[in-house]
Amino acid sequence: MPVFTRPDAEIYYEVHGSGFPLLLFAPGGLRSQLEYWRYSPSAPDAPAPWMNPMVDLAGRFTVIGMDQRNAGKSCGAVTATHGWHTYAGDHLALMDHLGHRRFHVMGGCIGGTFCLTLCELAPERVTAAVLQNPIGLHENRDTWDAAVSSFSKTMLARDPTLTGDVIQKFGHNMFGGEFVFSVSREFVRRCRTPLLLQPGSDKPHPAETSAEIAHLAPNLEIQKDWRGPTHLAESIRRVTDFLTRNTPKS
């Protein structure tokens, strides 16, 4: 079981395929883990409506899937100052550990915001990003309050040294903002990283947020119909083509 150890976390990851590196951020909110590429956390007995990039893209790319800290098989500290930058630190450190200076990223659900965070913090390293079903704030503050509450119960049961106050401050750092939570509209307006957007359409993944991203981003392609089973093959083809076109030549 490959585990990357950081000073305050142990990150479980898997590597599939070969080619230019592609780092994945799975759906699942604060429980984002690579298993959720294989099935939907909301319907584990049904086929996922999205591709499994660890299988479907491994013929062209070195695909790295990971469990975020405190999700799946990963664990880590939680402090009142942690937030999106903490996860980004995990992501960049993992790619350093694997020897990948530049790489593509693809994220579903919360993974879309992880992608945009790296586009802002490390633009020289991220060569292209696929935003699938991105989260955002639009008449759904209760969704994110509930996500933090659920995470708090899990973490407090796991670590008696934590306090509810610390978790709430962490939750505010994660979901206390607006838009996509981690980056501003102004950043997206000036983001030059090539983006492929597969829009959201429900309460946690508002269509309005995807529409804003599409309106603002200057270097963006959009695939409106991407969900399986009807559009699954086309989704795989489109993502493969987009990432291939944006793979550096050397």
Secondary structure as UniProt FT lines:
FT   STRAND          3..6
FT   TURN            7..8
FT   STRAND          9..16
FT   STRAND          20..25
FT   HELIX           29..31
FT   HELIX           34..37
FT   STRAND          39..40
FT   TURN            41..42
FT   STRAND          43..47
FT   HELIX           53..56
FT   TURN            58..60
FT   STRAND          61..66
FT   TURN            69..70
FT   TURN            72..73
FT   STRAND          75..76
FT   TURN            80..81
FT   HELIX           84..98
FT   STRAND          103..108
FT   HELIX           110..121
FT   TURN            123..125
FT   STRAND          126..132
FT   HELIX           141..158
FT   TURN            160..161
FT   HELIX           164..175
FT   TURN            179..180
FT   HELIX           185..190
FT   STRAND          195..198
FT   HELIX           207..216
FT   STRAND          220..222
FT   TURN            228..231
FT   HELIX           232..245
//
